[in-house]
Amino acid sequence: MATTFALNPRAARGFQDASNYDAHRPSFPAEAVDKLLTHLGVAGLKNASVIDLACGTGKFTESLVNREEEFDVVGIEPHAGMREELVKKNLRSVKVLEGDAAHMPIENGWGDALIAAQAFHWFATEESLREIHRVLKPGAAFGVIWNIEDYNAPIEYLSTTKWEQKMKDIIASLDDGHPRFRHMTWKQVFEKQQDTTPLQTLKDTFSGHMPMFSLPLGEEELKWTVWLTDEAVWSRYATLSMIANVDEDRKAEIRKEVFNALKEDGVERNARGEVAVHGMTYLAWTSRD
């Protein structure tokens, strides 16, 4: 019987225009990629086996293959349109497979590292952790990374400008009940696996039920600024699933709100008239037992 791979309906709808997603979502800063791979223990490790889980159109995959390590990369992605975009790129040493976080067509203990880029909030479940644990070698590491613009950051993060806060408020008003990175609830799956009393921990040790991944998570943030035209700001914003999933009439209203916000005082522009967009790249890592 063929396996049915899970894909959240919000993601299926929101990312159905895979080529548009690939064109307007940002790449990952080289410094952030290097830091994450160093924390995962594969920076400088020649021909290391790396799994790019929920690889999408390959925004992070490209960062992996452009390095000197010549990683052996397997990309796992359930969204057919996104897989097709990645396959078109014909990246060296990359095998692209259909699968999801709970069903990876990879042998036990294959990976030296596994990374979920811009995606773990979609599948932060114990079932996913078990599968990630299965495909990694003992002691290997699991990392997550997100590019987060100010307008899509957690509520407690202060926006750099008023216009970015206005765009952040729009996203908050469209909350559909599914946790994204900004809700930070994805961390709970790691915390729950070790949510035991000292007595229970002792019992688990003797019964073989040790936690799958180490705590506390390692965490790091790198701030950045990019310069975009007004139209490019909207194009990037519109790739967020919260925006992509609204009907066309509401999307037109939101577009108008964004362009109005960009006309207000306090919008920083360069000599070409491009807008300063502020954000960060967040990364976290842990190792399997």
C-alpha positions as CSV (number, residue, x, y, z in Angstrom):
1,M,0.0,0.0,0.0
2,A,1.3,3.4,-1.0
3,T,2.2,5.8,1.9
4,T,0.1,9.0,2.2
5,F,2.3,11.8,3.2
6,A,0.9,14.5,5.5
7,L,0.8,18.1,4.3
8,N,-1.1,20.7,6.3
9,P,-3.9,22.1,4.2
10,R,-2.8,25.7,5.0
11,A,0.6,24.9,3.7
12,A,-0.8,23.1,0.6
13,R,-2.9,26.2,-0.3
14,G,-0.5,28.8,0.8
15,F,2.5,27.4,-1.1
16,Q,0.7,26.2,-4.2
17,D,2.5,28.8,-6.3
18,A,5.9,27.3,-5.7
19,S,7.8,29.3,-8.3
20,N,6.5,32.6,-6.7
21,Y,7.6,31.3,-3.3
22,D,11.1,30.5,-4.6
23,A,11.4,33.9,-6.3
24,H,10.4,36.0,-3.3
25,R,11.4,34.2,-0.2
26,P,14.9,35.1,1.0
27,S,18.0,32.9,1.0
28,F,19.7,32.2,4.3
29,P,22.7,34.4,5.3
30,A,26.0,32.6,4.8
31,E,27.1,33.5,8.3
32,A,23.9,31.9,9.8
33,V,24.3,28.7,7.7
34,D,28.0,28.4,8.8
35,K,27.1,28.9,12.4
36,L,24.3,26.3,12.3
37,L,26.4,23.7,10.5
38,T,29.2,24.3,13.0
39,H,26.8,23.7,15.9
40,L,25.6,20.5,14.2
41,G,29.2,19.3,13.9
42,V,29.3,19.0,10.1
43,A,31.0,22.2,9.1
44,G,34.3,21.1,7.5
45,L,33.2,17.4,7.5
46,K,33.8,16.2,4.0
47,N,31.0,14.3,2.3
48,A,28.8,14.3,5.5
49,S,25.3,12.9,5.1
50,V,22.8,15.7,5.6
51,I,19.0,15.5,5.5
52,D,17.1,18.7,4.5
53,L,13.7,18.0,5.9
54,A,10.7,19.8,4.3
55,C,13.2,21.2,1.8
56,G,10.6,23.0,-0.2
57,T,12.0,24.7,-3.3
58,G,15.5,24.3,-2.0
59,K,16.2,27.7,-0.4
60,F,18.4,26.0,2.3
61,T,19.5,23.1,0.1
62,E,21.3,25.6,-2.2
63,S,23.2,26.9,0.9
64,L,24.3,23.3,1.6
65,V,25.6,22.5,-1.9
66,N,27.4,25.8,-2.3
67,R,29.9,24.8,0.4
68,E,33.3,23.1,0.1
69,E,32.3,20.0,2.2
70,E,30.5,18.4,-0.8
71,F,27.8,17.1,1.4
72,D,25.7,14.1,0.4
73,V,22.3,15.7,0.7
74,V,18.8,14.1,0.7
75,G,15.9,16.6,0.5
76,I,12.5,15.4,1.8
77,E,9.4,17.3,0.7
78,P,5.7,16.3,0.6
79,H,4.6,19.3,-1.6
80,A,4.8,18.2,-5.2
81,G,5.0,21.7,-6.7
82,M,7.9,22.6,-4.4
83,R,9.7,19.3,-5.2
84,E,9.4,20.1,-8.8
85,E,11.0,23.5,-8.4
86,L,13.9,22.0,-6.5
87,V,14.4,19.2,-9.1
88,K,14.6,21.9,-11.9
89,K,17.6,23.4,-10.2
90,N,19.6,20.2,-10.8
91,L,21.7,20.7,-7.7
92,R,24.8,18.5,-7.5
93,S,24.9,15.7,-4.8
94,V,21.2,16.2,-3.9
95,K,18.6,13.5,-4.0
96,V,15.1,14.8,-3.8
97,L,12.5,12.4,-2.3
98,E,8.8,12.5,-1.6
99,G,8.1,12.2,2.2
100,D,7.2,14.0,5.3
101,A,8.6,14.4,8.8
102,A,6.9,11.2,10.0
103,H,7.7,9.1,6.9
104,M,11.2,9.6,5.5
105,P,12.4,7.0,2.9
106,I,15.8,6.9,4.5
107,E,17.5,4.0,6.3
108,N,18.1,4.0,10.0
109,G,21.0,6.0,11.3
110,W,22.0,7.4,7.9
111,G,22.3,11.1,8.7
112,D,25.2,13.0,10.2
113,A,22.8,15.9,10.6
114,L,19.2,16.9,9.8
115,I,18.0,20.4,9.2
116,A,14.4,21.7,9.0
117,A,14.6,25.2,7.4
118,Q,11.6,27.6,7.7
119,A,9.4,24.6,8.4
120,F,9.5,22.9,11.8
121,H,6.4,24.7,13.1
122,W,4.3,22.7,10.6
123,F,5.3,19.3,12.1
124,A,6.5,19.9,15.7
125,T,5.2,16.6,17.0
126,E,6.5,13.6,18.9
127,E,5.9,11.4,15.9
128,S,8.2,13.7,13.9
129,L,10.9,13.6,16.6
130,R,10.8,9.8,16.6
131,E,11.3,9.7,12.9
132,I,14.1,12.3,13.0
133,H,15.7,10.3,15.7
134,R,15.5,7.1,13.6
135,V,17.3,8.5,10.6
136,L,20.1,10.2,12.5
137,K,23.3,8.4,13.6
138,P,23.7,8.2,17.4
139,G,25.1,11.5,18.7
140,A,24.2,13.3,15.4
141,A,22.5,16.7,15.6
142,F,19.1,18.2,14.5
143,G,18.9,21.8,13.7
144,V,16.1,24.3,12.8
145,I,16.5,27.7,11.2
146,W,14.1,30.4,10.2
147,N,14.4,33.8,8.4
148,I,12.0,36.1,10.3
149,E,11.2,39.6,9.2
150,D,10.2,42.0,11.9
151,Y,6.6,41.9,10.7
152,N,6.4,38.1,11.2
153,A,8.3,37.9,14.5
154,P,7.0,36.7,17.9
155,I,4.7,39.3,19.7
156,E,7.3,40.0,22.4
157,Y,9.9,41.1,19.8
158,L,9.7,44.9,19.2
159,S,9.4,46.0,15.5
160,T,12.1,48.4,14.3
161,T,9.6,50.7,12.6
162,K,5.9,51.6,12.8
163,W,5.2,50.3,9.3
164,E,6.6,46.9,10.1
165,Q,4.5,46.8,13.3
166,K,1.4,47.6,11.2
167,M,2.2,44.7,8.9
168,K,2.8,42.5,12.0
169,D,-0.7,43.5,13.3
170,I,-2.3,42.5,10.0
171,I,-0.8,39.0,10.4
172,A,-2.0,38.8,14.0
173,S,-5.5,39.6,12.8
174,L,-5.4,36.6,10.4
175,D,-4.5,34.0,13.0
176,D,-5.9,30.7,11.8
177,G,-5.2,28.6,14.9
178,H,-2.1,26.8,13.5
179,P,1.1,27.7,15.3
180,R,3.8,29.4,13.3
181,F,7.4,30.2,14.4
182,R,6.2,33.4,16.0
183,H,4.0,31.5,18.5
184,M,7.1,29.7,19.7
185,T,5.0,26.7,20.7
186,W,7.1,24.4,18.5
187,K,9.6,24.3,21.4
188,Q,7.1,22.4,23.5
189,V,7.7,19.1,21.8
190,F,11.3,19.1,23.1
191,E,10.2,20.2,26.6
192,K,7.5,17.5,26.9
193,Q,9.9,14.7,26.0
194,Q,11.8,15.5,29.2
195,D,8.8,16.7,31.3
196,T,9.4,14.1,34.1
197,T,10.1,14.0,37.8
198,P,13.5,12.8,39.0
199,L,11.9,9.5,40.1
200,Q,10.3,9.1,36.7
201,T,13.6,9.9,35.0
202,L,15.3,7.2,37.1
203,K,12.6,4.7,36.1
204,D,12.9,5.7,32.4
205,T,16.7,5.2,32.6
206,F,16.2,1.5,33.6
207,S,13.3,0.9,31.3
208,G,15.1,2.2,28.2
209,H,12.9,5.3,27.8
210,M,15.5,8.0,27.6
211,P,14.7,11.4,26.0
212,M,15.3,11.4,22.3
213,F,17.0,14.8,22.1
214,S,19.1,16.9,24.5
215,L,18.0,20.0,26.3
216,P,18.4,22.8,26.6
217,L,18.3,23.7,23.0
218,G,21.2,25.7,21.7
219,E,19.9,29.0,20.3
220,E,21.3,31.9,18.3
221,E,19.9,35.0,16.5
222,L,21.6,37.0,13.7
223,K,19.9,40.4,12.8
224,W,20.0,41.7,9.3
225,T,18.6,44.5,7.0
226,V,17.7,44.1,3.4
227,W,16.7,46.8,0.9
228,L,13.6,46.1,-1.2
229,T,11.3,48.0,-3.6
230,D,7.8,48.6,-2.4
231,E,6.6,45.9,-4.8
232,A,9.2,43.5,-3.6
233,V,8.1,44.1,0.0
234,W,4.6,43.1,-0.9
235,S,5.7,40.1,-3.0
236,R,7.7,38.7,-0.1
237,Y,4.9,39.5,2.4
238,A,2.3,37.8,0.2
239,T,4.2,34.5,0.2
240,L,3.4,34.0,3.9
241,S,0.8,31.4,4.2
242,M,-1.4,33.7,6.4
243,I,-1.6,36.2,3.5
244,A,-1.6,33.6,0.7
245,N,-4.6,31.8,2.1
246,V,-7.0,34.8,2.2
247,D,-9.5,35.4,-0.6
248,E,-8.6,37.7,-3.4
249,D,-10.8,40.6,-2.2
250,R,-9.2,40.5,1.3
251,K,-5.7,40.2,-0.3
252,A,-6.3,43.3,-2.3
253,E,-7.3,45.2,0.9
254,I,-4.2,44.0,2.6
255,R,-2.0,45.0,-0.3
256,K,-3.5,48.5,-0.1
257,E,-2.8,48.6,3.6
258,V,0.8,47.6,3.1
259,F,1.5,50.3,0.4
260,N,-0.2,52.9,2.5
261,A,2.0,52.0,5.4
262,L,5.1,52.4,3.2
263,K,4.1,56.0,2.4
264,E,4.1,57.1,6.0
265,D,6.8,59.0,7.8
266,G,9.7,57.0,9.3
267,V,10.1,54.6,6.4
268,E,13.9,54.4,5.8
269,R,14.9,54.4,2.1
270,N,18.2,54.4,0.2
271,A,19.2,56.5,-2.8
272,R,17.4,54.1,-5.1
273,G,14.2,54.5,-3.1
274,E,14.3,51.0,-1.7
275,V,12.9,50.3,1.8
276,A,15.0,49.0,4.7
277,V,13.3,45.7,5.8
278,H,14.6,44.5,9.2
279,G,14.7,40.9,10.5
280,M,16.7,38.1,11.9
281,T,17.7,34.6,11.2
282,Y,17.0,32.3,14.2
283,L,18.7,29.0,14.6
284,A,18.4,26.2,17.3
285,W,20.0,22.8,17.6
286,T,20.0,19.7,19.7
287,S,21.6,16.2,19.5
288,R,20.0,12.8,19.6
289,D,21.0,10.2,22.2
